Amino acid sequence: MQKSQPILVQRLSLIPKSESIAVLGYGGSGTGKTWFAGTAGDRTAIVDCGQSPLDTLKSRLFIERVGKVDPLIVPIRERLDSNRVPLGKAFDEMCRATDYLLTRHLDDFDTLIWDNSSAVRRFAMIRGLVINKEQDLSQSQTKLESYKIPIIAIQDYKMEMQMMEWAINTYIDACKAEKKNFIVLSHRREIFKKGPKIGDQPILIGIRPDFTGEKSVDVIPAPFDEVWYFEIAGGQYRMRTKGTDIIIAKTTAGAGTLKEFEINPHFLKLLERIRSGAKAPPPVRR
């Protein structure tokens, strides 16, 4: 009979503060998410899932303002068969690549980044079609092979959501166990409701990270320490750390550590403030 693990009981005062953070950063296209990834510096591993403008990090403007960076890059792309039908391999390859980084390259980086979750969602959906076909839960993969276009069933969306939730929670835990920061970058999703009258414009009621499902847009951000929203304001990159009635954002850093709006955010500088508990510097008067 296998021995059970002893139960550890500790006083809160004896538990060390977490040495790494998990961040979900999301926003519209062109709002500085990949730029922000570059501010994590050389000791970064980026799992590039195919929608990442990594040339940004080689641009003269980035080098002038931030400096040269040389992170590890692991490209992941969905493979196609001879008829250009996706094979459903990329999701597993992304997980395997992340595991490989966390074992074989553990000393080469401090921060692991997935860029971006919209591509990961697509990987999960394609893989889910294959799984559902094997389990006789859906014929969507068979239709994809026949018609060369995806015809998605409700159970396929459910499988995608389950896979995304599993992957996020698994790799947050894995990174924290190895004291590595984990950043997931995502596009944004706008949620509307109908206007009060026929013909009225839809009313924006929510801005969330781009995950499938009404529950997932709130459930998936929950395990992250930080949820930051990226936008453009006054011609500058701006990052929100506090949510509104419409925008989801949060920070677990102490009061005053991060500003509600961080202008041209720099990950390593923010991380230093979070770890030290230092107060955010006062705004620059112009």
Buried (B, 14 or more C-beta within 10 A) or exposed (E): EEEEEEEEEEEEEEEEEEEBBBBBBBBBEEBBBBBBBBBBBEBBBBBBBBBBEBEBBEBEEBEEEBEEBEBBBBEBEBEEEEEEBBEBBBBEBBBEBBEEBBEEEEEEBBBBBBBBBBBBBBBBBBBBBBBBBEEEBBBBBEBBBEEEEBBBBEBBBBBBBBBBBEBBBEBBEBBBEBEBBBBBBBBBBEBEEEEEEEEEEEEEEBBBBBBBBEEBBBBBBEBBBBBBBBBEEEEEBBBBBBBEEEBBBBBBBEEEBBBEBBEBBBBBEBBEBBBEEEEBEEEEEE
